[in-house]
């Protein structure tokens, strides 16, 4: 993350995560939702155009996640059925970290 407050706002306000942990460390952020925890380290020099950070989040409620993201007006791809038997959609966060949500279709 380049800016903790921007990242925090996106994940808490747009994606419904909550801050995790009892301490607020400078340059470090932990968020959680359901059984998902994501930890961020500050990297002020990050160039979003060159960022290749990505996270794959497995879920059993892909339609719920997608509906929630759309209700919060998050820019995301529409869900697609993939040849590897997953239904997936993706979101780019403010630093261009790719979040792909996937549900097994088997």
C-alpha positions as CSV (number, residue, x, y, z in Angstrom):
1,X,0.0,0.0,0.0
2,X,1.2,3.5,-0.7
3,X,-1.2,5.3,1.7
4,X,-2.6,3.5,4.8
5,X,-5.7,5.7,5.1
6,X,-6.6,5.3,1.4
7,X,-6.2,1.5,1.6
8,X,-8.0,1.3,4.9
9,X,-11.0,3.4,3.5
10,X,-11.3,1.1,0.5
11,X,-11.2,-2.2,2.3
12,X,-13.4,-1.1,5.2
13,X,-15.9,1.2,3.4
14,X,-16.1,-0.4,0.0
15,X,-15.4,-4.1,0.7
16,X,-16.9,-4.4,4.2
17,X,-13.7,-5.6,5.9
18,X,-12.9,-4.6,9.5
19,X,-9.6,-3.6,11.0
20,X,-7.9,-6.6,12.7
21,X,-5.6,-6.5,15.7
22,X,-5.3,-4.4,18.8
23,X,-2.4,-2.2,17.8
24,X,-2.2,0.4,15.1
25,X,1.3,0.1,13.7
26,X,2.7,2.8,11.4
27,X,3.1,1.5,7.9
28,X,1.1,-1.7,8.5
29,X,-2.5,-2.6,8.2
30,X,-4.5,-5.8,8.9
31,X,-8.1,-6.2,7.7
32,X,-10.4,-9.2,8.0
33,X,-13.8,-10.3,6.8
34,X,-15.4,-13.7,7.3
35,X,-12.4,-16.1,7.3
36,X,-10.2,-13.8,5.2
37,X,-7.3,-11.8,6.6
38,X,-5.2,-9.5,4.5
39,X,-2.0,-7.7,5.7
40,X,-0.6,-4.7,4.0
41,X,2.9,-3.2,4.3
42,X,3.6,0.4,3.4
43,X,5.5,0.9,0.1
44,X,5.3,4.6,-0.7
45,X,7.4,4.2,-3.8
46,X,5.0,1.7,-5.3
47,X,4.1,2.5,-8.9
48,X,0.5,1.2,-9.4
49,X,1.1,1.0,-13.1
50,X,3.9,-1.6,-12.4
51,X,2.3,-3.4,-9.5
52,X,1.7,-7.1,-10.0
53,X,0.5,-7.8,-6.5
54,X,-2.4,-10.2,-6.4
55,X,-4.5,-12.2,-4.0
56,X,-6.9,-15.1,-4.8
57,X,-9.8,-15.4,-2.4
58,X,-11.8,-18.7,-2.4
59,X,-15.4,-18.4,-1.4
60,X,-18.6,-20.4,-1.3
61,X,-20.6,-17.2,-2.0
62,X,-19.3,-15.7,-5.2
63,X,-22.6,-14.1,-6.0
64,X,-22.9,-12.6,-2.6
65,X,-19.4,-11.1,-2.8
66,X,-20.1,-9.8,-6.3
67,X,-23.4,-8.3,-5.3
68,X,-21.9,-6.6,-2.3
69,X,-19.0,-5.1,-4.5
70,X,-21.5,-3.8,-7.0
71,X,-23.8,-2.3,-4.3
72,X,-20.7,-0.4,-3.0
73,X,-20.0,0.8,-6.6
74,X,-16.6,-1.0,-6.7
75,X,-15.2,-1.4,-10.2
76,X,-15.0,-5.1,-10.9
77,X,-15.2,-7.6,-13.7
78,X,-18.4,-9.5,-14.1
79,X,-18.3,-13.1,-12.9
80,X,-17.1,-15.6,-15.4
81,X,-17.0,-19.4,-15.5
82,X,-13.4,-20.5,-16.1
83,X,-12.1,-23.7,-17.7
84,X,-10.6,-24.7,-14.4
85,X,-14.1,-25.2,-12.9
86,X,-14.1,-21.9,-11.0
87,X,-16.5,-18.9,-11.2
88,X,-14.5,-15.8,-10.7
89,X,-14.5,-12.0,-10.7
90,X,-11.8,-9.5,-10.0
91,X,-11.3,-6.1,-8.4
92,X,-8.3,-3.7,-8.5
93,X,-7.7,-1.8,-5.3
94,X,-6.3,1.8,-5.2
95,X,-2.8,0.5,-5.6
96,X,-3.7,-1.9,-8.4
97,X,-3.4,-5.0,-6.2
98,X,-5.6,-7.6,-8.0
99,X,-8.1,-9.3,-5.9
100,X,-9.7,-12.3,-7.6
101,X,-12.6,-14.0,-5.9
102,X,-13.3,-17.6,-6.9
103,X,-15.8,-20.3,-6.2
104,X,-15.5,-24.0,-7.2
105,X,-18.2,-25.1,-9.6
106,X,-17.5,-28.9,-9.0
